[in-house]
Amino acid sequence: MKFNDSKTEILYFYFHSRFVSSNPPSTVTIGDSAIDLTHEARNLGIIFEDSLDMEKHISNVCRAGWACIRRIGQIRKFLDEAATEKLAHAFITSRIDCCNSLLLGLPEKLIQRLQRLQNATARLVCLVKRNEHITPILYKLHWLPVRQRIKYKTLLLTFKCLHNMAPTYLSELISRHKPKRNLRSSYLTLLEIPAAPRTVTYGS
């Protein structure tokens, strides 16, 4: 295997914490090439940062989503609700849902940015004013709120892994919990929790 120096990016993941000191190297040598570390990299359309806070990715999704809302809004008077909803799914909600399992557990302030984008999209589809309550509109469109969409996508992927409906490389990451004794939990669909190293006291 030979790396293309101009296309090779190296990302060093670390956590900002007063409990852990992290001194990433400035360059990494591969063969005869010294490659500088980057602070962010794109993979399958997802922007990963060295801090793994996903803020840059969410900013990118929101920027593209609001631009699409403005463009659709310019031609909204020529469209019916069904056609507008199709455009919204094609250009906006598909961006929100893309690989959204990676957003599980993020702070509420980041999820709210995506939620505001979804709310504006729903109002554009149904032609309602900004001061109207959003819950009935989402209910009418059968749209889950963003945080619930993330949980649903993660649970659906887990279900497929447990029932041999997912790729092998994903199914191998999940295993059922099998108690050594006959317990009441033996009849529940529980998953095995990976053991963390005992020497790690923060972030395990």
SVG drawing of the C-alpha trace seen along z (x, -y; Angstrom):
<svg xmlns="http://www.w3.org/2000/svg" viewBox="-52 -35 64 56">
<polyline fill="none" stroke="black" stroke-width="0.4" points="0.0,0.0 1.3,-3.5 -0.1,-6.7 -0.8,-9.7 0.9,-12.5 -1.4,-15.2 -4.6,-13.3 -3.5,-11.8 -4.9,-13.4 -4.1,-12.5 -6.5,-13.4 -5.5,-13.0 -8.5,-12.7 -8.3,-14.0 -10.5,-15.4 -10.4,-18.9 -10.3,-18.3 -8.5,-19.7 -8.1,-16.1 -6.2,-14.8 -3.2,-16.5 -3.0,-15.8 0.1,-16.8 -0.6,-15.6 2.4,-15.4 2.8,-18.0 3.7,-15.6 3.5,-11.9 6.1,-10.2 4.9,-7.5 7.7,-6.0 9.8,-8.9 6.9,-11.5 6.2,-13.7 2.5,-14.5 1.1,-17.4 -1.9,-16.8 -5.1,-18.4 -7.9,-19.6 -10.7,-18.3 -11.4,-15.8 -14.3,-14.8 -15.4,-11.1 -18.6,-10.0 -19.9,-13.6 -19.3,-13.8 -16.9,-16.4 -14.9,-15.0 -12.9,-17.3 -10.0,-16.4 -12.2,-17.2 -15.1,-15.0 -17.7,-17.5 -19.4,-17.4 -20.0,-21.2 -18.4,-21.8 -20.5,-19.1 -23.7,-20.5 -22.7,-24.0 -22.2,-22.7 -25.6,-20.9 -27.4,-24.0 -25.7,-26.3 -26.6,-24.1 -30.1,-23.5 -31.0,-27.2 -29.7,-27.9 -32.1,-25.3 -35.0,-26.7 -34.4,-30.1 -34.3,-28.7 -37.5,-26.5 -39.2,-29.5 -38.7,-31.5 -40.8,-29.1 -43.1,-27.9 -46.1,-29.8 -45.9,-27.6 -45.8,-24.3 -48.4,-22.3 -47.8,-20.8 -46.9,-17.3 -44.3,-18.7 -42.8,-21.0 -42.5,-18.1 -40.6,-16.0 -38.2,-18.9 -37.7,-19.2 -36.9,-15.5 -34.5,-15.6 -32.5,-18.7 -33.0,-19.3 -34.2,-16.4 -32.0,-14.0 -29.0,-16.1 -30.3,-16.1 -30.7,-12.3 -27.5,-11.4 -25.4,-9.4 -27.3,-11.0 -26.4,-8.1 -23.0,-9.9 -25.0,-12.7 -26.3,-10.6 -25.6,-12.1 -24.5,-15.5 -25.4,-18.6 -28.9,-20.1 -27.5,-23.4 -26.2,-21.5 -29.3,-19.4 -31.4,-22.6 -29.7,-24.1 -30.9,-21.1 -34.3,-21.3 -34.7,-24.9 -33.8,-23.9 -36.4,-21.1 -39.0,-23.5 -38.5,-26.0 -38.7,-23.3 -42.0,-22.1 -43.4,-25.6 -42.4,-26.1 -44.1,-22.9 -47.3,-23.6 -47.3,-27.4 -47.8,-28.4 -46.5,-31.4 -43.4,-31.4 -45.3,-32.1 -47.5,-29.0 -46.7,-26.0 -44.6,-23.4 -45.7,-20.2 -49.0,-19.9 -47.2,-20.6 -44.6,-17.9 -47.5,-15.5 -49.4,-16.3 -46.3,-15.6 -45.4,-12.5 -42.0,-13.9 -40.2,-12.9 -38.2,-15.7 -34.5,-15.6 -33.4,-14.0 -36.1,-11.3 -35.0,-10.8 -31.5,-10.1 -32.7,-7.6 -35.0,-5.9 -32.2,-5.5 -29.8,-4.1 -32.4,-1.6 -33.4,-0.6 -29.7,0.1 -29.3,2.1 -32.5,4.1 -31.1,5.0 -27.8,6.0 -29.5,8.4 -31.6,10.0 -29.0,10.5 -30.4,7.7 -27.2,5.5 -23.8,5.8 -21.5,8.3 -19.0,5.6 -21.8,3.9 -23.4,7.1 -20.0,8.2 -19.9,5.1 -23.0,6.1 -23.5,9.2 -26.4,10.3 -25.9,10.4 -26.0,14.0 -26.1,14.3 -24.2,17.2 -27.2,18.0 -30.9,18.3 -32.1,14.8 -35.2,12.8 -33.0,10.7 -32.3,13.9 -35.6,13.4 -34.9,9.8 -33.0,8.6 -30.0,7.0 -26.7,6.2 -23.3,6.9 -21.5,3.8 -17.8,3.7 -15.5,3.7 -13.4,0.6 -9.7,0.8 -9.5,0.4 -6.5,-1.9 -8.5,-4.5 -10.3,-6.8 -11.6,-9.5 -13.5,-9.1 -13.6,-5.3"/>
</svg>
